[in-house]
């Protein structure tokens, strides 16, 4: 597209965006020429599809196929500390690539698009949203936050909060122990890794409230469950969870 065509399509604001942000989609390589496109093109965002598979109504684990939703074996043995957990999709394909760009390439601007996808994927799930009073992002340890530059769960929670008109309790839950990344550990070691790593700093903000924990990726659920444990111990009435993807 020529400079004249670009200005006609999006004006000077679009030209400024191309100076600040990558000019080509980081997923498909297409030129970002539509107004509002940043880092990833509109076509790649539109390609995201929420899973149509059945799921566990408790932990939200996806089952292959279109059968009836039913409790998974793990939840039948021991229910999670969160009463309802939903993920927007599976951690693969374009959604996985978007999360990696968001989390590790420091494209925090993608948080808005991911919140939009969350609205399409789980926005109508009354079990998840009914009665929720506030969002609680899963915190990073200050050392990791300094290294990364931002907390991706806080950015995502902020955008979800805007979309659903819910407050974000920033700083109510904190991480007090620096731990190895969960992705570096075997599944059996992840619960022990995060045990005692989180603390409620502002109990008055969580007491007697229905809260929605927000994180990026769920694998074993160890982090979500530990955060829910300390929130419930601090007096939260109920804790649910929303994650962008499930691995």
C-alpha atoms as one frame of an Amber mdcrd trajectory, in Angstrom:
protein
   0.000   0.000   0.000   1.296   3.465  -0.871   1.713   6.206   1.725  -1.244
   8.045   0.163  -3.392   4.913   0.353  -2.333   4.263   3.935  -3.269   7.775
   5.002  -6.594   7.476   3.200  -7.360   4.168   4.933  -6.297   4.990   8.449
  -5.062   8.549   8.666  -1.997   9.813  10.471  -2.874   7.723  13.504  -2.332
   4.531  11.528   0.980   5.834  10.229   2.073   6.517  13.821   1.084   2.966
  14.824   3.300   1.507  12.128   6.235   3.496  13.465   5.725   2.264  17.046
   4.506  -1.303  16.420   5.606  -3.988  13.940   4.243  -3.340  10.454   3.649
  -7.019   9.707   1.536  -9.567  11.567   3.743 -11.605  13.877   1.677 -14.719
  13.165   1.005 -14.773   9.414   3.284 -12.020   8.060   0.422 -10.016   6.533
   0.821  -6.227   6.421  -0.947  -4.522   9.319  -2.847  -1.980   7.288  -6.257
  -1.799   8.935  -6.950   0.846  11.608  -6.363  -0.533  15.089  -4.207  -3.472
  14.021  -1.188  -3.893  16.276   1.267  -6.806  16.277  -1.343  -9.311  15.031
  -3.749  -8.810  12.129  -7.542  -8.894  12.366  -7.699 -12.080  10.289  -5.555
 -13.995  12.790  -7.676 -12.771  15.682 -10.811 -13.845  13.809  -9.317 -17.308
  13.245  -9.441 -18.083  16.972 -12.280 -20.453  17.711 -13.476 -21.498  21.176
 -13.450 -25.294  21.593 -16.719 -27.057  20.876 -15.722 -30.124  22.877 -17.443
 -31.129  26.083 -15.761 -30.179  29.344 -15.606 -30.824  33.046 -18.059 -28.374
  34.678 -15.751 -28.047  37.674 -12.156 -27.621  36.454 -13.034 -26.852  32.824
 -10.811 -29.574  31.356 -11.705 -30.195  27.713 -12.741 -33.650  26.498 -12.328
 -34.698  22.885 -15.571 -34.970  20.969 -19.016 -33.457  21.332 -20.438 -35.649
  24.066 -22.169 -34.436  27.200 -20.093 -32.447  29.663 -19.234 -34.479  32.759
 -16.946 -34.374  35.770 -13.423 -35.597  35.079 -11.878 -38.370  37.167  -9.619
 -35.940  38.993 -12.525 -33.758  40.143 -14.522 -36.821  41.179 -11.614 -37.859
  43.397 -10.979 -34.405  44.861 -12.746 -31.217  43.860 -10.480 -28.205  43.171
 -10.520 -25.255  45.544 -11.999 -23.095  42.792 -15.695 -23.805  42.377 -15.709
 -23.138  38.618 -12.793 -22.872  36.201 -13.037 -22.006  32.535 -10.339 -21.667
  29.887 -10.957 -19.846  26.615  -9.197 -22.450  24.477  -6.493 -25.049  24.244
  -2.838 -24.073  24.448  -1.935 -24.796  20.855  -1.950 -23.231  17.398  -2.611
 -19.523  17.025  -3.756 -19.107  20.632  -0.489 -20.534  21.944   1.500 -18.265
  19.604  -0.469 -15.231  20.781   0.153 -16.040  24.433   3.880 -16.473  23.799
   4.009 -13.085  22.058   2.011 -11.514  24.878   3.983 -13.068  27.701   7.584
 -13.335  26.523   7.923 -10.807  23.692   6.420  -8.078  25.875   3.557  -7.182
  23.542   1.226  -6.198  26.372  -1.028  -4.514  23.811  -2.325  -8.004  22.941
  -4.150  -8.133  26.272  -7.140  -6.311  24.796  -7.549  -8.788  21.947  -7.213
 -11.732  24.304  -9.919 -10.248  26.519 -12.105  -9.907  23.439 -11.544 -13.573
  22.678 -12.442 -14.409  26.281 -15.717 -12.596  25.794 -16.486 -14.721  22.733
 -15.365 -17.947  24.379 -16.840 -17.773  27.879 -18.681 -14.456  28.113 -22.062
 -16.191  28.207 -21.124 -18.777  30.833 -23.416 -17.916  33.746 -21.775 -20.468
  36.053 -18.531 -18.540  35.698 -19.804 -14.966  35.867 -22.955 -14.953  37.981
 -22.362 -13.021  41.182 -18.658 -12.300  40.577 -17.716  -9.151  42.464 -14.055
  -8.629  41.543 -11.135 -10.011  39.559  -7.877 -11.132  41.171  -4.888 -11.536
  38.822  -2.398 -14.243  39.737   0.631 -12.182  40.846   4.268 -12.457  39.836
   7.114 -12.283  42.317   8.623  -8.765  42.179  11.897 -10.156  40.807  10.178
 -11.855  37.868   7.991  -8.846  37.245  11.099  -6.649  36.990  12.653  -9.087
  34.527   9.532  -9.326  32.372   8.494  -5.697  32.690   4.822  -6.413  33.421
   2.483  -9.049  34.801   0.624 -10.548  31.849  -2.179 -11.820  34.097  -2.718
  -8.303  35.480  -2.884  -6.834  31.969  -5.356  -9.499  30.845  -7.441  -9.055
  34.006  -7.514  -5.302  33.469  -8.901  -5.689  29.956 -11.435  -8.312  31.093
 -12.464  -5.992  33.912 -13.140  -3.184  31.443 -15.186  -5.469  29.202 -17.286
  -6.915  32.042 -17.312  -3.804  34.239 -15.654  -5.515  37.168 -12.981  -4.088
  39.469  -9.501  -5.605  39.619  -8.073  -6.125  43.105  -4.524  -5.147  42.304
  -2.169  -6.055  45.137  -4.705  -7.929  47.261  -2.891 -11.183  46.479   0.919
 -11.154  46.337   3.649 -13.677  45.659   6.071 -13.753  48.563   8.445 -16.507
  47.492  10.429 -16.579  44.259   9.925 -20.017  42.702  11.202 -21.775  39.580
   8.816 -21.443  36.610   6.129 -24.103  36.670   6.946 -24.991  33.063  10.390
 -26.158  34.175   8.969 -28.798  36.538   7.338 -32.195  36.274   3.608 -32.244
  36.980   4.086 -34.043  40.298   6.410 -31.279  41.567   4.282 -28.253  40.696
   1.984 -28.250  43.721   4.949 -28.364  46.094   6.691 -25.612  44.147   3.920
 -23.076  44.787   2.867 -24.166  48.284   3.174 -21.164  50.573   4.307 -18.898
  47.731   1.240 -16.602  47.843  -0.267 -14.431  50.549  -3.297 -12.185  50.881
  -2.064  -8.694  51.636  -5.394  -6.899  51.861  -7.863  -9.276  53.491 -10.551
  -6.619  53.679 -10.754  -6.532  49.884 -11.462 -10.241  49.551 -13.506 -11.061
  52.661 -17.081 -12.258  51.963 -16.733 -11.699  48.212 -17.090 -13.943  45.166
 -13.806 -13.595  43.295 -12.569 -14.586  39.863  -8.893 -15.534  39.687  -7.313
 -14.642  36.347  -4.215 -16.246  34.824  -2.761 -16.946  31.397  -2.214 -20.719
  31.079  -3.388 -23.628  33.222  -1.555 -26.953  33.050  -2.044 -28.896  36.286
  -4.021 -26.206  38.124  -1.504 -26.084  40.977  -1.034 -22.303  40.876  -4.760
 -21.579  40.639  -5.545 -23.950  43.500  -2.866 -22.526  45.786  -4.049 -18.968
  45.127  -7.644 -20.033  45.772  -6.601 -21.734  49.006  -5.107 -18.577  50.493
  -8.003 -16.404  49.296 -10.538 -18.724  50.919  -8.443 -18.853  54.094  -8.553
 -15.036  54.158 -12.351 -15.090  54.096 -13.354 -15.054  50.411 -16.884 -16.401
  49.995 -16.148 -18.222  46.725 -13.276 -18.368  44.238 -13.662 -19.141  40.530
 -11.007 -19.027  37.822 -10.534 -17.828  34.254  -7.477 -18.703  32.172  -6.722
 -17.835  28.578  -5.710 -21.383  27.681  -5.397 -24.879  29.062  -2.332 -26.923
  28.258
